[in-house]
């Protein structure tokens, strides 16, 4: 699934084929309808401003908006990833992180001394360094075609990020982008259940057993979040 050989963007269409609002406000003492305020822009807690700019741009290239539905940016995938960086997962709390770290066959598992937080710090720095060397600007300031070219390079392990294979960083980023787009909105992504709506996924409904054997049939009920939010 991806850009060219890259597992994203243009093939997103094949991927998609294969797979209430804010409550009304009361009136004021002067009987004028209260105006709802737009939510404040999300302020990242883990990523620096330069890292955040990269993340927004990269997420937008991995899952762009198209005729199938919203893209990663509208689904607040960057917010999901930033919030994820405060979880035990991001610190590698459940990973075996002790030496020796020896590269070998895939069946040996992950063999780097870096938890997801470290992969993002080093990987984004590497991506921006390559962007600056090749094009004189950070990744976020490049044209989409140039961004795609760098992402392809990372996916195919053609970039050098010190001792981190660029493909490892790309796989980490892509996995988290997919999680943010299609996980329950309570975790910070999939805003408005837009990812689930694209897939026709019912979400956290208590029971939809009547439909599990109706292959190819359109599920008529909308998606539901764990929180009770509906699409």
ZIGIGI-V37664 format. One record per residue. N is the residue number from 1. PSI is psi in whole degrees, -180 to 180 (none if undefined). BURIAL is I if it has 24 or more other C-alpha atoms within 12 Angstrom, else O. D_CENTER is the distance of its C-alpha to the mean C-alpha in Angstrom with 2 decimals. Layout:
[[N | PSI | BURIAL | D_CENTER] [N | PSI | BURIAL | D_CENTER]]
//
This chain:
[[1 | 103 | I | 14.51] [2 | -168 | I | 14.07] [3 | 116 | I | 15.77] [4 | -115 | O | 19.34] [5 | -12 | O | 19.23] [6 | 139 | I | 15.62] [7 | 57 | I | 13.39] [8 | -161 | I | 11.58] [9 | -102 | I | 12.86] [10 | -34 | I | 16.50] [11 | -2 | O | 16.38] [12 | -33 | I | 13.74] [13 | -43 | I | 16.97] [14 | -37 | O | 18.45] [15 | -43 | O | 15.44] [16 | -34 | I | 15.68] [17 | -29 | O | 19.39] [18 | -33 | O | 19.21] [19 | none | O | 17.36] [20 | 141 | O | 23.72] [21 | -179 | O | 23.15] [22 | 136 | O | 24.52] [23 | 147 | O | 27.96] [24 | 139 | O | 30.86] [25 | 153 | O | 32.35] [26 | 174 | O | 36.03] [27 | 155 | O | 38.69] [28 | 175 | O | 40.05] [29 | -25 | O | 43.67] [30 | 9 | O | 44.52] [31 | 17 | O | 43.19] [32 | 138 | O | 40.51] [33 | 134 | O | 37.12] [34 | 140 | O | 34.61] [35 | 128 | O | 31.73] [36 | 140 | O | 28.26] [37 | 139 | O | 26.43] [38 | 146 | O | 22.97] [39 | 146 | O | 20.50] [40 | 145 | O | 20.44] [41 | 142 | O | 17.58] [42 | 135 | O | 15.18] [43 | 116 | O | 16.46] [44 | 144 | I | 14.34] [45 | -27 | O | 16.27] [46 | -49 | I | 15.22] [47 | 140 | I | 14.26] [48 | 172 | O | 17.24] [49 | -40 | O | 17.56] [50 | -41 | O | 17.44] [51 | -39 | I | 14.35] [52 | -41 | I | 12.63] [53 | -42 | I | 13.90] [54 | -47 | I | 12.57] [55 | -44 | I | 8.97] [56 | -46 | I | 9.29] [57 | -44 | I | 11.17] [58 | -42 | I | 9.21] [59 | -39 | I | 6.00] [60 | -30 | I | 8.97] [61 | -32 | I | 10.60] [62 | -42 | I | 8.25] [63 | 90 | I | 8.13] [64 | 156 | I | 11.08] [65 | 141 | I | 13.11] [66 | -164 | O | 16.15] [67 | -16 | O | 18.92] [68 | -24 | I | 16.86] [69 | -167 | I | 14.96] [70 | 157 | I | 12.43] [71 | -177 | I | 9.63] [72 | -34 | I | 6.10] [73 | -47 | I | 8.38] [74 | -28 | I | 10.65] [75 | 2 | I | 8.42] [76 | 38 | I | 7.78] [77 | -40 | I | 4.06] [78 | -40 | I | 5.98] [79 | -44 | I | 8.41] [80 | -47 | I | 6.84] [81 | -41 | I | 6.37] [82 | -44 | I | 9.79] [83 | -35 | I | 11.29] [84 | -27 | I | 10.40] [85 | -8 | I | 12.45] [86 | 8 | O | 15.44] [87 | 160 | O | 15.60] [88 | -35 | O | 18.05] [89 | -45 | O | 15.46] [90 | -25 | I | 14.34] [91 | 0 | O | 18.09] [92 | 29 | O | 18.74] [93 | -27 | O | 21.10] [94 | 11 | O | 21.31] [95 | 153 | O | 21.49] [96 | 110 | O | 24.85] [97 | 34 | O | 24.79] [98 | 147 | O | 28.47] [99 | 161 | O | 30.27] [100 | 154 | O | 31.24] [101 | 103 | O | 28.14] [102 | 122 | O | 29.40] [103 | 139 | O | 27.58] [104 | -157 | O | 28.68] [105 | 156 | O | 27.94] [106 | -28 | O | 24.59] [107 | -6 | O | 26.45] [108 | -14 | O | 26.90] [109 | -169 | O | 23.25] [110 | 130 | I | 21.23] [111 | 41 | I | 23.80] [112 | 152 | I | 22.48] [113 | 24 | O | 23.34] [114 | 126 | I | 19.90] [115 | 169 | I | 17.54] [116 | -40 | I | 13.76] [117 | -43 | I | 14.75] [118 | -39 | I | 17.27] [119 | -40 | I | 15.19] [120 | -46 | I | 12.97] [121 | -51 | I | 16.27] [122 | -38 | I | 18.07] [123 | -43 | I | 15.56] [124 | -41 | I | 14.72] [125 | -41 | I | 18.48] [126 | -42 | I | 19.24] [127 | -43 | I | 17.16] [128 | -34 | I | 18.81] [129 | -43 | I | 22.13] [130 | -39 | I | 22.05] [131 | -43 | I | 21.19] [132 | -40 | O | 24.10] [133 | -42 | O | 26.43] [134 | -37 | O | 25.97] [135 | -2 | O | 25.53] [136 | 9 | O | 26.62] [137 | 158 | O | 23.53] [138 | 162 | I | 20.16] [139 | -45 | I | 17.14] [140 | -22 | I | 16.07] [141 | 2 | O | 19.64] [142 | 159 | I | 19.91] [143 | 151 | O | 20.27] [144 | -39 | O | 17.49] [145 | -38 | O | 19.75] [146 | -37 | I | 20.11] [147 | -44 | I | 16.42] [148 | -40 | I | 16.13] [149 | -41 | I | 19.14] [150 | -38 | I | 17.80] [151 | -38 | I | 14.62] [152 | -43 | I | 17.13] [153 | -41 | I | 19.27] [154 | -45 | I | 16.78] [155 | -40 | I | 15.93] [156 | 9 | I | 19.68] [157 | 33 | O | 20.53] [158 | -5 | O | 22.68] [159 | 158 | I | 21.63] [160 | 120 | I | 23.17] [161 | 50 | I | 21.41] [162 | -127 | O | 24.46] [163 | 10 | O | 24.41] [164 | 116 | I | 20.72] [165 | 133 | I | 20.35] [166 | -28 | I | 17.83] [167 | -31 | I | 16.68] [168 | -44 | I | 15.85] [169 | -44 | I | 13.53] [170 | -45 | I | 11.92] [171 | -39 | I | 11.65] [172 | -48 | I | 10.15] [173 | -49 | I | 7.36] [174 | -43 | I | 6.92] [175 | -44 | I | 7.39] [176 | -33 | I | 4.93] [177 | -45 | I | 2.05] [178 | -40 | I | 5.09] [179 | -45 | I | 5.95] [180 | -33 | I | 4.21] [181 | -29 | I | 5.54] [182 | 10 | I | 8.61] [183 | 175 | I | 9.68] [184 | 140 | I | 12.50] [185 | -19 | I | 12.21] [186 | -18 | I | 14.32] [187 | 2 | I | 11.50] [188 | -14 | I | 10.20] [189 | -163 | I | 7.60] [190 | 45 | I | 8.99] [191 | 135 | I | 11.55] [192 | 14 | I | 14.88] [193 | 27 | I | 13.88] [194 | -36 | I | 13.05] [195 | -43 | I | 10.89] [196 | -37 | I | 13.84] [197 | -39 | I | 16.32] [198 | -37 | I | 15.30] [199 | -12 | I | 15.98] [200 | 30 | I | 18.96] [201 | 130 | I | 17.81] [202 | -18 | I | 20.21] [203 | -140 | I | 18.11] [204 | 38 | I | 20.25] [205 | 144 | O | 23.57] [206 | -34 | O | 26.47] [207 | 123 | O | 28.02] [208 | 34 | O | 27.46] [209 | -26 | O | 29.72] [210 | -15 | O | 31.85] [211 | -6 | O | 29.18] [212 | -24 | O | 28.08] [213 | 6 | O | 30.90] [214 | 74 | O | 30.66] [215 | 130 | O | 28.98] [216 | -8 | O | 27.93] [217 | 145 | O | 28.76] [218 | 127 | O | 26.59] [219 | 122 | O | 25.62] [220 | -14 | O | 27.21] [221 | 148 | O | 25.59] [222 | 175 | I | 22.32] [223 | 153 | I | 19.40] [224 | 132 | I | 19.96] [225 | 164 | I | 17.87] [226 | -33 | O | 19.36] [227 | -11 | O | 20.37] [228 | -6 | O | 22.33] [229 | 140 | I | 20.31] [230 | 154 | I | 20.94] [231 | none | I | 19.51]]
//
